[in-house]
Amino acid sequence: MIRLHGRGGELTTFVGRGHVSRGELLETYSSFLLRTPTRLVLWDLRRAKLTGGGDDHGIWELTVMAALLARGRRTTGRTAIVCSSAEDLGLARTLLPRLRIVGYPVLVKEFADVQTARSWLMEEPTEQGGAPRAPATR
């Protein structure tokens, strides 16, 4: 089960518990995009177990569907995915480069710790894609 935990300012937080399917992730993301999507999103899946999508086909399906759903609705920002199990973190890591391949416009990063994820989300963005600015060099 996934529920909207909070929506304030630029950040939307989703919290997953129990078994969470690929379809449930896509349905939740689709509903989020139909509203006015925020620039920052935190998926707190520490108490969830991702199911039905760990194979190569399932990961590509999730990647392509996320990119298609976001097209024109969410063109910048950052998304943090927080998982507690090594298996779910591995699944998230597999998803990230594929999102870049299909041109997903939002930066996505996986974390094992929610505070580190929140800190990354709150870093000062650049004009392009929401990536943190590099430190100035002299």
C-alpha positions in Angstrom: 0.0 0.0 0.0 1.2 3.5 -0.8 -0.3 6.6 0.6 0.3 10.4 0.3 2.0 11.3 3.5 2.6 14.9 3.0 2.5 17.7 0.4 4.1 21.0 1.4 5.7 23.7 -0.7 7.8 22.0 -3.3 7.9 18.5 -1.7 5.5 15.6 -2.0 6.1 12.5 0.2 4.7 9.0 -0.5 5.0 6.3 2.1 4.8 2.6 1.2 4.0 -0.3 3.6 3.7 -4.0 3.0 3.8 -5.4 -0.5 3.9 -2.7 -3.2 3.5 -3.8 -6.8 4.9 -2.1 -10.0 1.3 -1.3 -10.9 0.6 0.4 -7.6 3.7 2.5 -8.0 2.6 3.6 -11.5 -1.0 4.3 -10.4 0.2 6.4 -7.5 2.6 8.3 -9.8 -0.1 8.8 -12.4 -2.5 10.3 -9.8 0.3 12.6 -8.6 0.9 13.9 -12.1 -2.8 14.6 -12.7 -2.7 17.1 -9.8 -0.1 19.9 -9.9 3.1 17.9 -9.4 5.7 19.3 -7.0 9.3 19.7 -8.1 10.6 17.4 -5.3 9.3 13.9 -4.5 10.3 11.5 -1.7 9.3 7.8 -2.0 9.7 6.4 1.5 9.6 2.6 0.9 11.6 1.6 4.0 8.6 -0.4 5.3 7.6 -1.7 1.9 8.6 -4.8 -0.1 8.6 -4.2 -3.8 7.0 -7.0 -5.7 6.4 -8.1 -9.3 9.0 -6.2 -11.2 12.5 -7.3 -10.4 13.0 -9.0 -13.7 14.5 -7.1 -16.7 11.2 -6.9 -18.5 9.4 -5.5 -15.4 12.1 -2.9 -14.8 12.0 -1.7 -18.4 8.2 -1.5 -18.3 8.3 0.6 -15.1 11.0 2.9 -16.7 9.1 3.5 -20.0 5.7 4.0 -18.2 7.2 6.5 -15.7 8.8 8.5 -18.6 5.6 8.5 -20.7 3.5 9.5 -17.7 5.8 12.4 -16.9 6.1 13.7 -20.4 5.0 17.4 -20.4 3.8 17.2 -16.8 7.0 17.1 -14.8 9.9 18.5 -16.7 12.3 19.3 -13.8 13.0 18.5 -10.2 14.4 15.6 -8.2 13.0 12.3 -6.8 14.5 10.4 -3.9 13.7 6.7 -3.4 14.4 5.4 0.1 14.5 1.6 0.6 15.7 -0.4 3.6 16.4 -3.8 2.0 19.5 -4.5 -0.1 17.2 -6.2 -2.7 14.9 -3.1 -3.1 17.9 -0.7 -3.2 19.4 -2.9 -6.0 16.1 -2.7 -7.9 16.1 1.1 -7.5 19.8 1.2 -8.7 18.8 -0.8 -11.8 16.0 1.6 -12.6 18.0 4.8 -12.4 20.3 4.5 -15.5 17.3 3.2 -17.5 15.4 6.4 -16.7 18.2 8.4 -18.1 18.3 6.3 -21.3 14.6 7.0 -22.0 15.0 10.7 -21.4 13.2 11.0 -18.0 13.7 14.7 -17.2 13.8 14.4 -13.4 16.9 13.5 -11.4 16.3 10.3 -9.4 18.6 8.8 -6.7 18.2 5.9 -4.3 19.0 6.1 -0.6 19.1 3.8 2.4 18.5 6.7 4.8 15.6 9.1 4.7 17.5 12.1 6.3 20.2 11.8 3.6 17.5 11.7 1.0 15.8 14.8 2.4 19.1 16.7 2.5 19.8 15.8 -1.2 16.3 16.9 -2.2 16.7 20.3 -0.4 20.1 21.2 -2.0 20.0 24.3 -4.2 19.0 23.4 -7.7 20.4 24.6 -11.0 18.3 25.9 -13.8 18.6 22.6 -15.7 17.0 19.5 -14.4 17.2 20.2 -10.7 20.8 18.9 -10.4 22.8 20.4 -7.5 25.1 23.2 -8.6 28.8 22.4 -8.7 31.0 24.4 -6.3 32.5 27.5 -7.8 36.1 27.2 -8.8 38.6 30.0 -9.1 
